[in-house]
Amino acid sequence: MRSTEVVIIGAGAAGLMCALTAAGRGRKVMLIDHANKAGKKILMSGGGRCNFTNMYTEPANFLSHNAHFCKSALARYTQWDFIGLVAKHGVPYHEKKLGQLFCDNKSSDILGMLLDECIQTGVSLHLDTSIQEIARLDSGYQLQTTLGELRCESLVIATGGLSIPTLGATGFGYQVARQFGHELLPTRAGLVPFTITDQLKALCTELSGTSVDCVASCNGQSFRENLLFTHRGLSGPAILQISSYWEPGDTVEINLLPDHDAHTWLQQQQVERPNSELKTLLGEIFTKKMATLLADTWFASKPMKQYTHAEVADIAQKLSSWQLVPAGTEGYRTAEVTLGGVDTREVSSKTMESLKSPGLYFIGEVLDVTGHLGGFNFQWAWASGYAAAQYV
């Protein structure tokens, strides 16, 4: 039987950060993952360029039933701390927009950096390793694994959520939490495209691949970003962001003319360009195809002078406050994150240690903390992993 001080289950962003930091403190760390490769989600993130943090990270960028929980960890390991690590390793990066930092080259630069740090600090990494059973000892934990029996003083669960099962996501972390008496808050897919099944489906299919700047709103939250029409419904950053606030049956409101007061603009066009058709005017803002489809499908396009005041008001209303009820989302298959998870009221915000089972820690996405799109979820992984590593 092997004995070590710290066992971390899950070699993703949070697990790697916790491992290298704890080992850097002189702790004997074993990092285990059932996958054949560490950091698979890191590799595919940001279109292969890894949006590794956001310069504007603050607690307001996170959803949780316990809004204060993330504050302590985020304050102790900030975006600037991680940027410092990236700079130390000479990884070239750039800001894409809205504070989002991406690798100039590939995501593997970030993964390579974390693995190098693990090697330098003496982390013992074991891939292709499954865990059959975990038992609590008088002090520490005993694990039955494909490596044989392991014992440790501190056990860290960094197994992530349910999103993107093709990369190896499972509910293992939730099972462990339940086993040791933790409440789980209902989980659902977050940062995920909407599916549309009503008469709008034809419009989405027809416009598949078309992107447009908009403001998407739901349940008191709004995001200004691009919307992307797909064969299945709606995607793009604005939709992914608002999906985390949407519940089945809720209405989503989309302003397709965020730079205009739609009613004033249309009235102005009616005066200045009375002979121009609506689709011609919309074609100056949207793609020609989208302008034509919207004008013909929604309004019956004709010269501006032929619309009544009521019709102009109706067109403005539809363009600035398009109301739709998605049929659902694409689910965990394409979701970037999992909402819900281990209830943070039963975990120390300072140490990430279970308040139910001493020596057991939860970090990263397995907890009920979910960031907005744009590098925030990685920053939570780094910060929570670092916080736990100070105490394991």
Wavefront OBJ file of the C-alpha trace (Angstrom):
o trace
v 0.000 0.000 0.000
v 1.206 3.479 -0.927
v 0.989 6.377 1.444
v 1.226 10.070 0.561
v 0.246 13.386 2.138
v -2.122 14.673 -0.563
v -4.155 12.898 -3.244
v -5.868 15.091 -5.828
v -8.474 13.458 -8.055
v -8.793 15.235 -11.404
v -5.896 16.546 -13.509
v -7.774 19.476 -15.038
v -7.181 23.182 -14.460
v -8.061 23.233 -10.727
v -6.326 19.927 -9.945
v -3.091 20.904 -11.709
v -2.990 24.294 -9.974
v -3.632 22.733 -6.567
v -0.994 20.026 -7.166
v 1.831 22.336 -8.245
v 1.077 24.844 -5.459
v 0.836 22.236 -2.680
v 3.980 20.454 -3.906
v 5.692 23.860 -4.054
v 4.963 24.146 -0.304
v 6.841 20.869 0.202
v 3.798 18.591 0.392
v 3.995 15.088 -1.088
v 1.331 15.167 -3.812
v -0.186 12.461 -5.978
v -2.404 13.654 -8.857
v -4.772 11.064 -10.357
v -7.019 11.107 -13.425
v -9.058 8.428 -15.185
v -8.305 10.000 -18.597
v -5.269 9.154 -20.719
v -4.219 12.818 -20.846
v -4.144 15.690 -18.339
v -6.014 18.932 -19.015
v -8.198 17.834 -21.924
v -10.625 20.728 -21.383
v -7.696 23.176 -21.304
v -6.562 21.892 -24.696
v -9.911 22.353 -26.426
v -10.888 25.622 -24.746
v -11.020 28.943 -26.573
v -11.035 27.241 -29.962
v -7.676 25.626 -29.145
v -6.149 28.860 -27.841
v -7.300 28.713 -24.198
v -8.987 31.827 -22.814
v -7.004 31.333 -19.589
v -8.258 34.308 -17.547
v -10.000 37.656 -17.737
v -8.404 40.972 -16.753
v -11.696 42.192 -15.299
v -12.411 39.233 -13.008
v -14.524 40.092 -9.987
v -17.082 38.217 -7.853
v -19.961 39.706 -9.894
v -18.862 37.496 -12.818
v -19.891 34.329 -10.949
v -23.193 32.574 -10.254
v -23.730 30.650 -7.031
v -26.529 30.147 -4.516
v -24.005 31.589 -2.058
v -22.790 34.759 -3.806
v -20.099 35.559 -1.213
v -18.326 32.193 -1.346
v -15.997 32.933 -4.275
v -14.735 36.283 -2.912
v -12.002 35.021 -0.593
v -10.265 32.712 -3.078
v -10.512 35.220 -5.942
v -8.938 37.897 -3.749
v -6.026 35.664 -2.719
v -5.109 34.412 -6.193
v -6.025 37.030 -8.776
v -5.922 37.147 -12.563
v -2.662 39.120 -12.206
v -1.087 36.251 -10.264
v -1.877 33.831 -13.071
v -0.723 36.318 -15.729
v 2.556 36.507 -13.761
v 2.940 32.726 -14.009
v 2.254 32.857 -17.760
v 4.861 35.607 -18.169
v 7.404 33.667 -16.075
v 7.134 30.796 -18.570
v 7.347 33.144 -21.565
v 3.978 32.071 -22.963
v 2.907 34.681 -25.557
v -0.685 35.888 -25.179
v -3.041 38.702 -26.230
v -6.317 40.303 -25.218
v -9.017 39.366 -27.700
v -11.777 41.622 -26.312
v -13.533 42.461 -23.043
v -10.443 41.515 -21.004
v -10.329 37.975 -22.408
v -6.723 36.698 -22.548
v -5.800 34.011 -25.086
v -2.576 32.208 -26.036
v -0.973 33.540 -29.222
v -0.135 29.975 -30.204
v -1.961 26.994 -28.711
v -3.722 25.926 -25.505
v -0.965 23.360 -25.072
v 1.289 26.277 -23.992
v -0.818 26.690 -20.825
v -1.069 22.948 -20.189
v 2.679 22.550 -20.795
v 3.383 25.356 -18.322
v 1.271 23.698 -15.595
v 2.803 20.248 -16.221
v 6.330 21.745 -16.151
v 5.537 23.325 -12.779
v 4.239 19.951 -11.544
v 7.451 18.231 -12.656
v 9.635 20.918 -11.039
v 7.783 20.678 -7.713
v 7.788 16.866 -7.703
v 4.103 16.089 -8.253
v 3.502 12.386 -8.916
v 1.009 12.253 -11.856
v -0.930 9.072 -12.630
v -3.238 8.942 -15.673
v -5.519 6.067 -16.752
v -6.219 5.510 -13.061
v -9.694 4.680 -11.766
v -10.967 4.793 -8.201
v -13.298 2.053 -7.003
v -13.791 3.071 -3.405
v -13.004 5.794 -0.876
v -13.138 5.273 2.883
v -12.548 7.674 5.749
v -9.873 6.697 8.282
v -9.293 8.103 11.780
v -7.022 10.607 10.113
v -7.119 10.812 6.334
v -8.580 8.647 3.594
v -8.040 5.245 2.028
v -8.621 4.735 -1.706
v -8.993 1.505 -3.675
v -7.627 2.262 -7.151
v -6.267 0.554 -10.238
v -2.835 1.497 -8.830
v -3.652 -0.491 -5.690
v -4.471 0.840 -2.249
v -3.576 4.457 -1.436
v -3.649 6.366 1.849
v -3.501 10.141 2.247
v -3.974 12.834 4.878
v -5.788 15.234 2.519
v -8.072 14.271 -0.370
v -8.923 16.908 -2.997
v -11.839 16.481 -5.413
v -11.112 18.385 -8.636
v -13.210 16.263 -10.990
v -15.197 19.058 -12.658
v -18.847 18.929 -13.673
v -20.931 17.082 -16.245
v -20.192 19.268 -19.274
v -18.685 17.730 -22.428
v -18.781 14.019 -21.508
v -16.714 13.193 -24.629
v -13.744 14.732 -22.770
v -14.313 12.370 -19.853
v -16.696 14.375 -17.647
v -18.561 12.241 -15.102
v -20.533 12.803 -11.916
v -17.802 11.192 -9.796
v -17.148 14.291 -7.669
v -20.838 14.558 -6.829
v -20.896 10.897 -5.708
v -17.965 11.540 -3.357
v -19.673 14.639 -1.957
v -22.871 12.657 -1.316
v -20.922 9.809 0.285
v -19.504 12.210 2.875
v -22.820 13.869 3.682
v -22.825 16.889 1.371
v -25.908 18.502 -0.134
v -25.895 18.842 -3.910
v -27.678 21.697 -5.599
v -29.490 20.722 -8.827
v -27.121 20.656 -11.793
v -27.836 21.852 -15.326
v -25.941 22.871 -18.422
v -24.548 26.428 -18.472
v -22.936 28.526 -21.225
v -24.848 26.438 -23.748
v -26.692 27.049 -27.061
v -30.511 27.173 -27.181
v -32.596 24.816 -29.284
v -35.660 26.151 -31.104
v -38.474 23.853 -32.282
v -41.412 26.177 -33.078
v -42.015 28.153 -36.288
v -38.784 30.079 -35.593
v -36.774 26.940 -36.406
v -37.082 27.568 -40.165
v -35.655 31.087 -39.762
v -32.733 29.803 -37.648
v -31.952 27.043 -40.157
v -32.144 29.450 -43.084
v -29.785 31.891 -41.334
v -27.454 29.191 -39.959
v -23.922 30.607 -39.717
v -25.102 34.248 -39.629
v -23.836 36.306 -36.699
v -25.234 39.609 -35.413
v -24.454 42.023 -32.559
v -27.284 42.114 -30.023
v -28.296 42.473 -26.377
v -29.778 39.269 -24.928
v -31.784 39.581 -21.686
v -33.461 37.167 -19.278
v -34.397 37.249 -15.587
v -32.915 40.691 -14.977
v -29.564 39.958 -16.665
v -28.359 41.357 -20.002
v -25.301 40.689 -22.179
v -24.192 42.553 -25.273
v -22.297 40.223 -27.569
v -22.814 38.374 -30.844
v -25.701 36.010 -31.528
v -25.185 33.134 -33.956
v -28.006 31.365 -35.796
v -27.563 27.568 -36.037
v -29.427 24.630 -37.580
v -30.677 23.747 -34.118
v -31.445 27.243 -32.816
v -29.326 30.054 -31.376
v -25.736 30.218 -30.148
v -22.915 32.780 -29.968
v -21.474 34.526 -26.889
v -24.631 36.542 -26.036
v -26.751 33.379 -26.002
v -24.191 31.285 -24.080
v -23.989 34.013 -21.419
v -27.741 34.385 -20.971
v -28.297 30.594 -20.979
v -26.827 30.422 -17.461
v -29.676 32.637 -16.214
v -32.425 30.932 -18.230
v -34.786 28.282 -16.841
v -37.099 26.118 -19.001
v -40.169 28.087 -20.012
v -38.542 31.510 -19.537
v -38.744 34.142 -22.257
v -35.508 35.528 -23.686
v -35.590 39.071 -25.069
v -33.195 40.041 -27.857
v -32.463 43.571 -29.047
v -31.203 43.262 -32.626
v -30.561 47.021 -32.889
v -28.483 47.776 -29.769
v -26.913 50.890 -31.315
v -30.235 52.516 -32.234
v -33.444 53.642 -30.636
v -35.367 51.464 -33.097
v -38.554 53.547 -33.195
v -36.771 56.894 -33.650
v -34.462 55.409 -36.298
v -37.354 53.957 -38.328
v -39.342 57.207 -38.138
v -36.250 59.067 -39.329
v -35.858 56.662 -42.283
v -39.525 57.173 -43.136
v -38.931 60.928 -43.423
v -35.478 60.868 -45.044
v -35.833 57.821 -47.330
v -39.568 57.296 -47.887
v -39.084 55.304 -51.097
v -36.516 52.856 -49.646
v -37.803 49.403 -48.807
v -37.510 48.162 -45.227
v -35.280 45.254 -46.296
v -32.889 47.691 -48.020
v -32.514 49.714 -44.822
v -32.101 46.615 -42.654
v -29.515 45.346 -45.172
v -27.282 48.225 -44.089
v -27.218 46.794 -40.543
v -27.609 43.036 -41.038
v -26.472 40.748 -43.850
v -28.650 41.080 -46.974
v -30.006 37.579 -46.445
v -30.976 38.257 -42.831
v -32.491 41.646 -43.712
v -34.612 40.118 -46.463
v -35.750 37.182 -44.346
v -36.696 39.363 -41.358
v -38.418 41.977 -43.486
v -40.392 39.415 -45.504
v -41.124 36.904 -42.732
v -41.929 39.301 -39.915
v -43.177 42.478 -41.580
v -43.960 42.116 -45.338
v -41.317 44.464 -46.742
v -42.454 47.556 -48.625
v -41.323 51.191 -49.116
v -41.109 53.054 -45.800
v -43.748 55.640 -46.777
v -46.374 52.875 -46.998
v -46.152 51.891 -43.312
v -48.598 53.391 -40.826
v -47.402 54.799 -37.485
v -48.715 51.676 -35.767
v -46.837 49.404 -38.185
v -43.594 51.328 -37.625
v -44.051 50.992 -33.864
v -44.662 47.251 -34.294
v -41.509 46.808 -36.429
v -39.461 48.760 -33.866
v -40.853 46.624 -31.046
v -39.982 43.365 -32.826
v -36.439 44.457 -33.734
v -35.552 45.917 -30.336
v -37.469 43.448 -28.166
v -37.700 40.128 -29.993
v -39.320 37.738 -27.493
v -38.720 34.011 -27.772
v -39.095 30.945 -25.579
v -36.354 28.382 -26.360
v -37.462 24.748 -26.462
v -34.397 23.860 -24.384
v -30.609 23.815 -24.579
v -28.155 21.504 -26.297
v -27.390 20.101 -22.839
v -24.117 18.856 -21.386
v -22.956 17.623 -24.795
v -21.853 21.132 -25.789
v -22.167 23.082 -22.505
v -18.986 24.812 -21.393
v -19.847 24.516 -17.690
v -22.171 22.866 -15.176
v -24.361 25.056 -12.978
v -25.079 23.864 -9.443
v -23.101 21.126 -7.686
v -21.629 20.850 -4.190
v -23.400 23.319 -1.892
v -20.775 25.879 -0.869
v -22.478 26.507 2.478
v -20.917 23.187 3.590
v -17.394 24.103 2.411
v -14.941 26.622 3.905
v -14.481 29.608 1.578
v -11.001 30.110 3.026
v -9.612 26.578 2.699
v -12.090 24.782 0.366
v -12.245 22.072 3.047
v -15.451 20.159 3.696
v -17.227 21.271 6.866
v -18.647 17.723 7.087
v -15.548 15.586 6.623
v -12.139 16.937 7.746
v -9.312 16.513 5.239
v -11.695 16.436 2.240
v -11.502 19.396 -0.166
v -13.549 20.491 -3.203
v -12.189 22.829 -5.891
v -13.158 24.069 -9.361
v -16.339 23.281 -11.238
v -17.592 20.516 -8.916
v -18.603 23.329 -6.539
v -21.691 25.484 -7.042
v -19.659 28.350 -8.546
v -20.014 29.127 -12.248
v -18.325 31.959 -14.115
v -19.466 33.965 -17.079
v -17.999 33.236 -20.500
v -14.596 34.808 -21.120
v -11.905 33.180 -18.947
v -13.733 33.464 -15.606
v -14.173 29.721 -15.077
v -10.450 29.157 -15.538
v -9.729 31.934 -13.029
v -12.023 30.184 -10.533
v -10.101 26.937 -11.142
v -6.744 28.655 -10.509
v -8.014 30.566 -7.439
v -9.846 27.678 -5.742
v -6.979 25.275 -6.480
v -4.479 27.722 -5.009
v -6.653 28.338 -1.915
v -6.951 24.629 -1.082
v -3.218 24.087 -1.733
v -2.339 26.394 1.176
v -4.071 24.025 3.629
v -3.898 20.445 2.312
l 1 2 3 4 5 6 7 8 9 10 11 12 13 14 15 16 17 18 19 20 21 22 23 24 25 26 27 28 29 30 31 32 33 34 35 36 37 38 39 40 41 42 43 44 45 46 47 48 49 50 51 52 53 54 55 56 57 58 59 60 61 62 63 64 65 66 67 68 69 70 71 72 73 74 75 76 77 78 79 80 81 82 83 84 85 86 87 88 89 90 91 92 93 94 95 96 97 98 99 100 101 102 103 104 105 106 107 108 109 110 111 112 113 114 115 116 117 118 119 120 121 122 123 124 125 126 127 128 129 130 131 132 133 134 135 136 137 138 139 140 141 142 143 144 145 146 147 148 149 150 151 152 153 154 155 156 157 158 159 160 161 162 163 164 165 166 167 168 169 170 171 172 173 174 175 176 177 178 179 180 181 182 183 184 185 186 187 188 189 190 191 192 193 194 195 196 197 198 199 200 201 202 203 204 205 206 207 208 209 210 211 212 213 214 215 216 217 218 219 220 221 222 223 224 225 226 227 228 229 230 231 232 233 234 235 236 237 238 239 240 241 242 243 244 245 246 247 248 249 250 251 252 253 254 255 256 257 258 259 260 261 262 263 264 265 266 267 268 269 270 271 272 273 274 275 276 277 278 279 280 281 282 283 284 285 286 287 288 289 290 291 292 293 294 295 296 297 298 299 300 301 302 303 304 305 306 307 308 309 310 311 312 313 314 315 316 317 318 319 320 321 322 323 324 325 326 327 328 329 330 331 332 333 334 335 336 337 338 339 340 341 342 343 344 345 346 347 348 349 350 351 352 353 354 355 356 357 358 359 360 361 362 363 364 365 366 367 368 369 370 371 372 373 374 375 376 377 378 379 380 381 382 383 384 385 386 387 388 389 390 391 392
